[in-house]
Amino acid sequence: MSFGFLGIQFGWGLQMANMSAIYEYLGAKPDQIPMLWLAAPLTGLLVQPVIGHLSDRTWGRLGRRRPYFLTGAILSSLALILMPMSGALWMAAGLLWILDASINVSMEPFRAFVADLLPEEQRTRGFATQSLFIGLGAIVASALPWMMTHWFGVGNGSAGLHEIPATVRYSFYAGSVAFMGAVLWTIFSTKEYPPPDLAAFERMKAAKQGIAHGVSEIVHAITHLPPTMRQLAWVQIFTWLGLFCMWLYFPVAVARNVFGAPDEKSILYAEGTEWGGLCFSMYSVVTFVFSFLLVGLSQKFRRQSIHTVCLVCGGLGLLSVGVIHEKHLLLLSMTGVGIAWASILSMPYAMLAGSLPAEKTGVYMGIFNFFIVLPEIAASLGFGWVMNHLLDNNRLAAVVSGGVFMLVAAVLTQFVKDAPAARVEG
């Protein structure tokens, strides 16, 4: 049931490792990059609760969640093919909106999918398995441009002005195939079960149709958040501020500050961003390995304690980037980030799932995404000003600030009350 996340991560991994560089190839300035990334959080804010609400009320030949997996995969695969063909900044930014909206259509139901099919005692394992496949997908996706150069002999040559290198183009094409194939595997290999009383389910759907009613239910859910979700909200906000700072600036910071690339047209710049992608692959390797340990750790220690320690590892990893000038040591920094990422992808959802009403899991999982995308929207709208006026467009300082945010999230995790219980009704 989690294998589709392997493909979804190709969509996320390729853009996280390459979009800032693509924007700079197409002429973007450092203080413009946060605004150009606005697509990712804003589409998540709009799409995920709506898809969650709709998937809660869907049942057909493909089941409840799988129709959304398929629709999102088709659209995402097409966007991945078109993205590296961009010849202008506006085209790349527009395609990122389409890509992120499509990925969200596939991704949101996967969270509810695990909660649908697994009992409380197996959910931590289920979400940890998702982390495992996310890590595996990101390992390959983030390293693909580097692999294209060093394994397959694809040359970048001297990239011209506003030209995206061949290694990036071919990586996106390969990601499109991987995304579609992995999601299709889950669709055809996993069975969903109909509601216990299908007739009552159909009556409920008929009584609660219409956009106005859907909006009303989403608003009602927002105003009646379970206490655990309210406490986790602050953890998520600071966690994702830290991650967003890393994703925005790490590959280009490596190219400029570690490799010493003079500009985005130089071969050094391409080599630096490829190494930045390889570093992302490194933290994904750690995520993949550490995901195996999370289930055993959760049986011996409180989930809050595990998540706190993992976030501290991630925060220290990002802080260390500020004092590292040798490229191989960056792989050690990414080890801490990988430990944090494994926990980020599983522990908050495991803590949350037991507090949600069973028939509203999809919409609440979508709303939970607000606390990921709202800090990202704030960073997209405001971090350009911070870069321009406070950080002097220093990409490395932006990455280090991400470590500070992650340490704050680690402290806030200790205030979350996690009491695993049977699923809530009502």
N, C-alpha and C positions, 0 to 999 in steps of 0.2 A: 504493500500500500504506500510505501514511502519512496519507491524507486523513481517516481516521476520528479521528485525534488532534485534528483541528479541532473535532469535536463533543465529544470527551471533555473538551477544555479549557473548553467552556462549563460543564460540571459543576463543574470545579475553579475556574475564574475567577469564576463567580457566587458560590460560597461563600467564596472568599478575600476578595473585595471587600465582601461583604455580611453574612456570618454574625455577626461580632462586633457589628455594628450591630443585626442582628435580635435577638440576645440582649439587648442593652441596651434595645431597644424593648420587649422582653418582661419587663424588670425585673432583668436580671443586673447585678451589681456588677463593677468591673474585675478584682478578684482572683478572681472566679468564672469568668471567661472561659477561662483556660487549661484548667481541668478540663472545661468544656463542649465544648472542641475535641478531647477525648481520642478521639472516634470516628474521626477521620481516621487517626492513626497506628496505633491498635490494630487497626482492621479491615485495614489494610495488612499489619501484622505477621502476622495470622492467615490472611488470604485469599490474598495473593500467592504464597507458596511452595506452597500447596495447589493453586491454579489452575495455577501453573507446572508442578507435578508431573503434574497430570491432563492438561494440554494436551500435554505431551511424549508421553503415551500414548494420545492420541486420534487416530482417523482415521475419517472417515465422509463422507457426501455433501457436507457443508460444508467438509471438510478437517480440519486439525489445530487451528488457532487461531481460526478464524472462528466456530465455535459459541459460544465464550466472548465474542467481540465482541458477538454478537447478544443473548445472554442478559443481559449486563451493560447493554447499551443500553436494553433494554425496561424493566428494573427502575429504572435511573437516571432515565429520562424520567418514569416515574410519580412517583418521589420528588421530582423538580424541580417537578412540578405541585402536589404536596401541601404542599411546604415553606412557601410564602408564605401558606398558609391557616392556619398555626399560630396558635392563640389562647392558648397557654401555653408557658412555657419548657420544660417537660418534653416537650411535643410536638415542638418544634423540635429539641431535642437527640436525641430518638429517631429523627426523620426523617433527621438528619445521619448517624447510624449506618447506616441503610439506604442512604442515598445514597452514602456513602463505600465501603461494602462492594460495592455494585453497580458503581461506577466502577472499583474495583480489579479486578473480574472482567473488565471490558472492557480495562483498560489494560495489565495485566501481560503478556498474550500479544502485545501490539503490539511490545514490546521484543524478544521472541524471534522474532517474525515477520520483522523486518529481518535478524537474524542467520541465520535459516533460509534466506532467499531470496537473500542477497547474498554474494559472495565477500569475502575480507578487504580487498582493495584498494578496495572500494566501501562498506564499512560506515560509515566516517566520514561519507561523503556521505549514506548512508541515515539515520543518526541526526541529522545536521544538517537533513535534510529534515523529520524529525519535529519538530525544534525550530522550524522555519519554520512548520509548521501549528499547533503549540502557540502560538507567538507570535501568529499571525493570529487564532486562536480567542479568545485571551485579550484581544486588542485590543478586539474587539466585546463579549465577555462582561463585562469589567470596566467598560466605558463605558456599558453598556445603560441603567442607571437615569438617568445624565446625559442620554443620548440621548432617553430617554422624555420628559424634561422639556423639553429645548431643541430637539429636532427634531420630536417628535410631539405636544407640547403637553399631555402628561399632567400633571395637577396633583397635588401632595401635600396641598394644603390644610393644615390644622392637625391633624397626626396626633394622635389621642387616646392616652390611656394604654394601653399594651400593644397598639398597633395598628401593623401593618407598612404602610408607604406604598405607594400604588398603583404607583409607578414600579418598586419592587422586585418586587411581585407579577407585573406584566406581563413584567418581564425574565426571571423564572424560567420563565414559560410559554413565552416565545420560546426560551429555552435548551433546554427539553425537546424542542421540534421540531427545533432545530439538531443536538442530540446524536444523535437517532435517524436523521435524514437523512444525516449525514456517515458514521456507522458503516455504514449500509446501502449507501452508495456503495462503501466499501472491500470489503464482503462480496461485492457483485455484480460488481465490476470487477477484482478481483484473484484470480489463480489460485494455489492451493497445489499442491505436488507430493507424491505419495505417497512413503513410504519406499522406498528402492531395492529392498529385498526385503520385500514386504508380508507374505508368509507367515511369514518370520522375525520380523517386527514383531508379528504376531498371536500367535505362540508366546511371545514375550517378555511381551506383555500378560497372556496366560493364566497364565504362570508367576509373574508378579509382581502378582497381584491382591490386594485386601484393604487395609483401613485400616492394619493393623499393618505390612505390608510398605511401604506408602507412607510412614508415619511413620519407619520404619527408614531408608529411602533419604534422606529429608530430613535426618534427624539425621546420617547418614553424610556427606552433602554439607557440612553445617555444620562438621563436625569435620575436613574435608579441603578447606578453602578454598584456592584457588590463591594463590600469594604476591602477585600483583598485586591480587587482591581484598582481601587483608588490609591492604595498604598504602593502597588507596583507601578502606577503611572509615573511617579516621580523618578523611580529607578530607571524606567525606560527612557524618559526624557533626557536625563543626563548621559545615559549609556549611548544613545543614538546621536547626541550632539558630538560625543567623542568619536564615534565611528565615522560620522559624516565628515568631520575635519580630516580624518585619515584618508578616506576615499577620495575626497576632493583634491588633496595636495600631495599625498605620499609619492606616487610615481614621478610626478614632475619635480618634486623636491629632491628625489634621488638623482634625477638627470642633472639638475642644476647644481645642487650642493655637494653631492658625492662624486659624480662623474665630471663635474666642471664644464658641462655643455654651455657654449656661449649663446646659442639660440636654438629654436626648435627646428631649424633647417639642417643642423649638423648631424653627422653620423653618431657622435657621442650622445646626442639627445635621444635618438632612437634606441641606442644601446642602454642608456640609463632608464628609459621608460620600460624597456623589456625586462631589465633587472628588477625594477619596481614590481612588475607583474609576477616575476619569479618569486619575489618576497611575499606577495599575496598568496602565491601557490604554497609557499612554505607554511604560512599560518593555517592554510587549509589542510595541509598534511597533518599538522598538529591537531587540528579540529577533528579530523577523521580518526586519528589514533585515540585521542582523549575521550571521544564519544563512547568508546567501548568501556571506559572506566567510570563514566558518569553514573550508570545504573547501579553498579556495585557501591559507589560512594554514597548514592542517595539512600541506600539501605542501612548505612552505618552513621551517617551524619545528617543534620538538618539541611533542607534544601537551601534555606537562607544562608547558612554558613558556607556551603559549597559555592553558591553564586557570589558571595562576598569575596572569597579568596580568589576566585577566577577573575573577577573584575579588577582586583588589585594587580594580578599578573598582567592583565591587559594594559592597565594604566601605566605601570612601570615600564612595560615594553615600549609604549609610545613615548614616554619621557626620555628613554635612553636614546631614541633616534636623534635627539638634539645634540648629543656629544659623540656620535659615531661618525667617523670619516673613512672607514674601510668597508667596502661593500659587503664582504662576507659576514661581518659582524651584525649587519642588519637582519640576517636570517635568525640570529639569536633573539633580537628584539621581537621578531614576528612569532617566536615561540610563545611568548607571553600573550600576544594578541590572539593566537590560535586557541589557547586554553580558555580565554575569555569568550571567544566567539562560539565555542562548543556549548558553553553554559548559556549564553545569551539566546541561542536558538532552541533551547529546551527547557531550562529551569523556570523561567517566568511563565511559560505556557503550562508546565506541569503544576505549578503552584496555583495558576488561575483556573484550570479546567474543572476542578472539583467544586468550585464556588458558583458555577454557571447553571442556569435552568437548562434542562436537557433539550427542550424544544427551541431554545434560542441560542444555541451554541454558535451557529454561524454568524449571526448578527453581532453577538458580543465579541467574538474573535475579530470581526471587522472593526468594531469600535476600539478594541484594544490596540489596533494598528494606529489609531489617532496619536497615541503617545510615542509612536515612532516617527510619524510623518510631521506632526506639529513642530517638534524641534528642528527637523530638517527644513521645513518651510521657513522657520525663523532664521536659520543659518543661511538659506538661499537668499533671503531678502536683506539680511543685515550683515552677513559676514564679509561681503564685498567692501562695505564701509570700514569694518574692522581691519581688513587687509590693507586698505588704502591709507587709513588715518592712524592706526595704532601699531600695526605690524610691518609697515613699510613694504608691503607685498612680499614679505618673507615667507615662502612656502613651508620652510622647516619649522618656523615658529607656530604656524597653524597646526601642524601635525602634533607638536608638543602640547599645545593647548587641548587637543583631543585627549591626551593622557590625563590631564587635570580633571576634565569632565568625567572620565571613567572612574577615577578615584572617588569623586563625590558620589557617583552612583553606588559604589561599593559600600560607603557609609550608610546611605539611605536604605539599602537592602536589609539592614539589621532591624529596621522598623516595620518590616512586612510580617504580618501574622499569617502563617501558613498552617492550616489545620485540615489535612486530607480527610475528605468525607464522601459519603455517597452523593450521587448527582442530585441537584436541587430540582424540585418540580415547581412549576408555576411561573 
